[in-house]
Amino acid sequence: TLTDVLFQGNNHANDVGGGMYNIHSSPTLLRVTFDGNVGIVGAGGMQNDSSSNANLTDVYFYGNITLGSGGGMRNYDSSPVITNVTFDENYSEGNGGGIDNEGSSSPTLTNVTFWNNQAVNGGGMASVYPDFPTLTNTTFTLNSASQAGAALYIDGYPISEDNIIIRDSILWGNTASTGK
């Protein structure tokens, strides 16, 4: 359990999780900030691998960078509960400027803001099948993608209303170069 912690200016030059890397764990974060961290392969801020019980409340991801996927956070086989969290000005040269979900990750997001994040696909958030995120009171504003999914990029999903749940959310002012 981490409370009132700052991860700032960390650099993981050869692997994942510039700020924090969780594998087979259940971290609880309260009032934690990830600021200006760099990951080369995976997340700039926080990487979760097989960490299904991660719980984040009042967490701020700002200015984190990755050459891989998940500028702010990357979830692989992980389904964190994310509440009152902001992803602000994070960058990914792959998918998910704010968050990238892959490998059976089904995060639950409530009262989350994605603001001015950038990626190739999914400026705000990217999800690749079979991930099933649930978004409630989530705002995507001024995110951008150089290819597709300025706010939200969804890839490989069979058509079904049960795959991704989006409730009471706002997607406004996001831009993608391909216009998708």
Disulfide bonds with the S-S distance in Angstrom:
none
